[in-house]
Amino acid sequence: MRHPIIICCATLALPLAGRAAESGMFLCPSPVIANDYWTDLTTALNLGFKFTWQTMGTIARKDGCSFVAGDDLRPIGSGWAGMLDITDGHIHGWAVPQLYVSYVNRPKN
C-alpha cells in the first residue's frame, strides 16, 4: 500500500501534464460527483495508469464532469464536504482542493 502523501503529490502533477495552450480544469456538477472523480483518478493512479489529458477526460466524462477552460477560475462560498464550488463568473462546478491547487500552480504560457 502506498503512503497517502505519495498519492497526493503524484496526483497534483496530473493537470500539468498537457494542454499547455489551454488552461482550465475538469469541474463536476456536484460535490459528490467531484469526490467520485477524485476517487477514480487516485484509484487509476494506484493501478499504474499513466495520465494524459485524454485519460483524465475519459474518467471525467464517465463521472459526468466537463473541462472548463479559463485562466480566472476561483472558489466561491465555503464549499461543501471538503469540495470547492468553482466558477469563472459564468460557469460553475465542483472539484477537490488538490485539483484546484494544481490549477493555480500550473505553468503559465
Secondary structure as UniProt FT lines:
FT   HELIX           4..12
FT   HELIX           14..17
FT   TURN            20..21
FT   STRAND          24..28
FT   HELIX           31..46
FT   TURN            47..48
FT   HELIX           53..63
FT   STRAND          66..69
FT   STRAND          74..80
FT   TURN            81..82
FT   STRAND          83..87
FT   STRAND          92..95
FT   HELIX           97..104
//
